[in-house]
Amino acid sequence: MAGEVDIHALARFGLEHTERVGSNLDSVEIFYSKSRYLTIEIEENSIKHSQMGIDEGISIRVINKNGSMGFAYTNRLNKKIFIKIINDALKLMHLGTGDLDYKCLPSSYKNYPNVKDLFDKQIEHLTLEDAMGKIKSMITVCEEDEQAISQSGELSTNSKDLIILNSNGLEIEGKKTLVSVSSEIVVKDKTTKDSSSGFEWQSVRKLKDLRIQETAEKALSNAKRNLNRKKIKSMKAPVILTPKGVINLILNPLSSAVNGETFQYKRSFLVGKRGEKIGSNLLTIKDEGLIPGATGSSKFDGEGVPCQNKVILEKGTFLKEGLLHNSYTAGKEGIESTGNASRNSYARFPSIGITNFILEPGTASKEELLTSIKRGIWFEYTGDSPNIATGDFSGLILMGNLILDGEIKTPLNETMIGINLLDLFKKISMVSKEIEIYGPYRAPYVKIEDVNIIGSG
């Protein structure tokens, strides 16, 4: 049985066997993961689908002295099958094209950071029955509100075991848990017959930190705030980005723009800007992998490199060392990996991802941001994305409101926003001390001056 296999012994066998039978090898990596998952889906405000299971497997990555790579994986954990995928990976390596930019896989590390609260036994042992009991509080929120007409949502958990070995002496293992909840509620005004929706979600490492009912209540509040939308005339006005808006227009685009691979392929609007001031003094961005209990934190990344805390932009300056790297892109640049190799499954080889991506809070209150605006825009969400290569953005405001005399008023209909991200960064004039956490993102409220708003009124 797969569950009776000594995974450590199998992984070490695979490493030794590959080094013995392989030719012209530079590096070998063995990656094992086991995920225990549970998912419950809500449709039309009732539980429609649920599933739980285990996804377990092992992969091998082999690279020769010319930089040609072979990769193969299996979810059948025995020596016979493992030998077969090793041979497959070696064949792919020999047939592949060399890569002069490849340098090496990570070496072994003597010390790894002690990052607390990444694993929760309650999540690992949560039953389907207990999970269904918890999600019913979401259903109640929708049932008890006279304007709410429908809800979709999900509760999901994941408990993961990881083992990474390579031929440079690296060997590391760890455990993580994650639980997430999301809610989207549709409401209808009985008088005007107008309808709208609101969305909210949360993702945490520990079950006790999950706020299921509160998530649904926020989704309901967001939906009601978006009812009876009105058209407005075009104008140039200040904009307050909510934390979701900050993720939408600052953090998410920046996480792509400082990705080492994107940058090296010159697909980032920040190419040529390293070491330069590109934004307001209020703009400090960090990628911190060592925050206790945070969803993006870890002792090590997808290649076994220790995670770390990094500064990307400091007081508006894009630091020369502000890119995120895995071992390949770091080697290409002649530096050490930043511990940002991202790998969600044994069936994938490493890409680059964020840990906890943070816009540092300011000193002003959310209320001060609002009261500073006589006429402006409250921006929460757009379904459109900036062009990462140029930084240009033009998109429809799907969730946003007019601000009049410091108060959030009419929700917006058929209203667009247009700005280049570099201009947006420079026009940041206020940042709140309050922040909200959405998975790996931490964001305050941010005020942007003089933004082009394209209305249809």
N, C-alpha and C positions, 0 to 999 in steps of 0.2 A: 504494500500500500504506500502511496506517496507520502502520507502523513507519518510513516514509520522510518522514512529515510533520514539519515544523519546529514543534514544539509551542509554543515561545515566540512565534513569528510568528503562529500561529493564535490563541493566547490574546490577544495584543495587538490583532490584527484584530478579534476578538470584542468586546473592550472598546471600541475606537474606533467600531465599527459600531453598537453598542448606544447609545452616547452620541449618535451622530449621528441615529439613527432614532427613539429613544425620546422620549416627551413627559412632562413633569411629573416627570422622574426626580430622585431624590435620590442614590442610590448604585447602583453596579454591581459585582458580584464575579465573577471567573472562577476556577474551582478545577479543577485537573488532578491526577489520580493514576494511577500505573501500578504494579500489584502483580504480582510474579512469585512464585507460590506452589507449594508442594510439600507433599503430605500422604500419610502412610502409616498405615493403621489395622490394629491387631491385634485379632482376635477368636478366642476359644478358644485363645489362645497361639500363633497363627500369623498371618502376614500375609495379610489378606483383601482389602483394597482399597488402591489407591494412585492418586494423580492429581497432575498438575502442569500449570500453565497460566499465562496472563497475563490480568489484568483491568485494562483501560485505558479511561479515559474522561474526559470534561470536562463541567462543569456551569456554569450561570450563575444567579446570584441577582440580581434587580432589585427595587428598593424605591422607591416614589414619595414625594413630599413629604407625603402623608397617612399614610405608614407601611404601605401595602398592599404585599405581597410577591408576586413571581412566581418560580418555580423550575422549571428543566428541565435535563435532562442527556442525553448520548448517548455510546455507545462507538464510534461511527463518526466518525472524525476527518478531516473535510474541510470546506471552507468552505460548501459547499451545505447540508450537514446542519446545520452550526453556525448558519447564518443561520436555518434553520427552527426550531431550539430557542430561539434568541433571540426570534424572533417569538412562539413559544408562551409563553415566560416573560413577555413584555410583555403578551400578552393576559390571562394569569392575573393579572398585577399590576393591570390596569385593571378586571378583574371582581371583584377581591378586596375585602375589607373593610379600611378604614383602621385604623391602630393608633397611638393618640396616645402610647403608651409607647415607640415606636421613636424613637431619637435619630439614630444614624448608624453606619455601618461604621467600622472602625478606620482611622486615618490612617497615613501612612508613618512608618517608624522609621529613624533614622540608624544605630543600633547594635543588633546582636543578640548575645546571649551566645555564647561559644565553648564548646559542650558536646562533650566528646570521647567517642570510642568508641561512636558510635551506629550505625555502618555497618561491615559485615564482608564483604569480597569473597568469603570462603570460603562464606558462606551464599548470596550471590548466584549463585555458580557451582556450588553443590552439585548433583551428579547424582542421579537416582533410584537408580542402582545403589549409589553410595556411601552414600546415606541408608539403604537397605535393609541394607547391611552393618553400619551403626551400630546399628540397632534390634534386630538379632539378639541383642545382649548382654542385652536385656530378656527375650527368649524363653528364653535359657539360665538366667536366674535362676529362672524358674518351673519349667522342666524338671528342674532339679537338686535341687529341694526336695521331699521326700516328702509333705509336707502340702499343698503347692500343687496345686490341681486345675484352675485356669483363670486366664487373664489377658486383659483387654482394655486397649487403650492406643492412643496416637497419637504420632507424630512429625510436626511441621509446621514449615515455614519460610515466611518472607515477606520479600521485598525490595521496598521501596516508594520511588518517586520522587514528589515533590510540587512543584507550582507554584501559587502564589496571587497574583492581581493584583486590585486594585480601583480604582475611579474616584477615590479619595482619594490616589493616588500610591503605594500600597503594592504592592511586588513582591518576592517572596521564594521561594526554592526550597530543597529539601533532600532527603537520602536517609537511609533508616533500614532496618535489618534486625532480624529477630526469629526466634528458633528456640525451640520449645516441645516438651516431652515430658510425657506423662502415663501412669500405670500404675495399674490396679485389679486386684488379685489376690484370688482366692477360695481359702481354705484349709479343710481339713476335718480334724478330730481323728479318727484312726482308731479310737480306743477309745470315745469318747462319741458319735461320729458327728455332732457339732455342727459347723456351718460358719459362716464369717464372711468379711468382705471388708475390705480396706484400700486406701486411695487415696493417691497422692502425685503431685506435678507440679512442673515447673520451667520457667521462661521467661527467656531471656537474649538479649542483643544479639549475642554472639559465639559461634561454634561451639565454640571451645576451652574455653569456660566451661560447656558442657553436660555434665551427669553422668547419662548414660542408665542405666547399670547401677545406679548408686547410687539413682536414682529408683525403680527396680523393687525393689531391696533394702529401701528404706524402706516401700514399699507392702506388701511381704511381712511385714515386722516389725509394721506397724500391724495387718495382718489377724490375725496370731497373737496380738497383745495383746488382741484383741477376741473370742477364742475362749472358749467355755464361760461365757457371760454368766449372771449371777445377779440375782435380784430383791433389792432392799433395802427397808427400812422408810423411811417419810418422816422427814425430819429437817431441822434448820436447821444448816448447816455451812459451813466455808470451802471455796472452790473455787479451783483453779488452772486458769486458762485457758492452754492451750498456744498457740504462735503462730497456729496455725489457729483455735483458739478465740477468740483476740483479734480476728482478722480477721472471724470469724463474728458476734461479739457486740459489738465496739467499732468497729473500723475501717470495715467495710463499712456498718453502719447510720449511722455519723457522716458518711461520704462522701455519703450520700443526704441527710442532715439539713442539711448545710451547702451543698448545691447551691442556687445563687441562685434558680433557678426554683422549686424545691420550697418554699423559704423564702418567696418572695414570694407564692406561692399559699396560704400558711399551712398547708402540709401537713407541717410539720416540728415535732417535739416540742421544738425549741429556739427556736421563735418566742417573743419576749418575754424571752429569756435573754441577749441580747447585752450584753457588759460585765459579766455576773454570774459569780460563782464557782459552777460546777455540778459540780465533782468534786474528788477528792483532789489534793494538791500534787504527787503522782507522775504526774498525767495531763497530759502535754504532747503535742499532736498537731501535726504539720507536713505541708504539702503542698509537696514540693520537686521542681521540674522541671529542675534543673540538675546533678544528680548524674551524673558521668561514667559512661557505660556502662549506666545503669539503664534498665529497660524502659519506665518512664513518662517519662523525660527527653526533652527536645526543645529545639531552638533557638526554635521558634515553635509556636503552637497551630493549631487548625483554621481560624482566620481570619487567620493571619499575625501575631498579637500575640506579642511576645517572652515566652517562659516565664520564670518566676521562682520563688524560694523564698518560702514564706509560712508564718506560724505561725497555726494555727487555734484551739487551746486552749493556754494557757500556765499551767502549775502549777494546773490545774483551772479557770481562768477562760476563758470563751468570749469571745474578743476581738471588739470591735465590727467590726473589719475582717476577721473570720474566715470570711466567706463566699467561695465560689468562683463566678466570673462569666465569661460570655462577653460580647460587646459589647452584646447586647440587654439582659440583666439588669443589667449595669453601668450602661448608659445610663438605665435605669428608675430606678436608685438615685442617679444623678448622680455616678458615680465612673468611674475607668478600669477596663477589663477586667483581670482577674487572670491572663489567659493560660491559661484553662481551657476554651476552646472545644474540643469533642471531635468529631472527624469521621473516620470510618474508611473512607469511600468517597466518590467523586465523586457517587454516587447519593443522598447524604444531606446535608441542611443541618445546621449546627452545633447540637449539644446542649451540655451541660456535663459535664465529667468530671474525675477526679483526674489528677495526674501521678504522683508517688511519695508515697503516703500512709503516714505514719510515726508510730508511737507511740514516743517517745523511751525508750531503755533506762534502767534504774535502776542501782543499785550492788550489789544482792544477786545471789548466784549462784542458778542453777536449783536446786541441791542445798539451799541455805538455805531456799528457798520450800517445798520438800518436807518438810524436817526440822522446819519450824515447825508442821506439821499432825499432830495425833494421829489425828483421824478427819475425813475430808473427801472431796472429789471432784476427780478429774482429768478436765477437760473438753476434748475435742478437736473435736467436730463435732455439729451438729444440722442436720437438713434443714429446720427451721422458721426463720422470719425475724421480727425484731421489727416491731411496728407503728410505722412512721416518724412518723406523725402524733401518736401518744400516747407512744411510748417503751416501751409495755408489751410484755413478751415472756413467752411460755409455750411450751415446746417439748420434744420428746422428745430425750433424749441418745442419738444413734446411735452415737457413739464416745466412751466415757468409762470411767473406772475408779474403784473405791473406793480411797482412800488410808488406810492404817493405819500409825500410828507412823512416818510419814515415808517409807513405801514404797508404790509403785504396785501394787495387788493386783487383786482381782476385777473383770472387766469388767461393766458394768451392763446390765441387761435391764429393759425397761418402766419406765424411770426418767425423770422429767421435771424441768425446772428452770423456776422462775418468778421474774421480777424486772422492775422498771422500769429502763430504762437510766440514768436520772438517779440512782437509788439505787445501781446498779452502779458508776457513776463515783465516787460518794462513798465507797463501801466498798472501794476499791482500797487495799491496805495494803502491798504489796510488788511491785516490778517488777524483773525479772532484767536483768543486764547482757548476757546472751546474747540474740541476736536471730536470726530466720530471715527469709529473703526469698522471697516468693511473688509473682512478677510485679511489679506496682506497689505491693505492700504490704510493709512492714517491721515486724515485730512481735516483742516479747519475750514471756516468760512473765509472767503477771500473777496475783497472789493477791487474791481478793475475799472479804471477811468476811461471815458470816451470810446465806447464800443459802438460800431455800426450795427443798428438794429433795423432790419428790413420788415416793415409791416405791410398789411394789405388793406388797411382801413381807409 
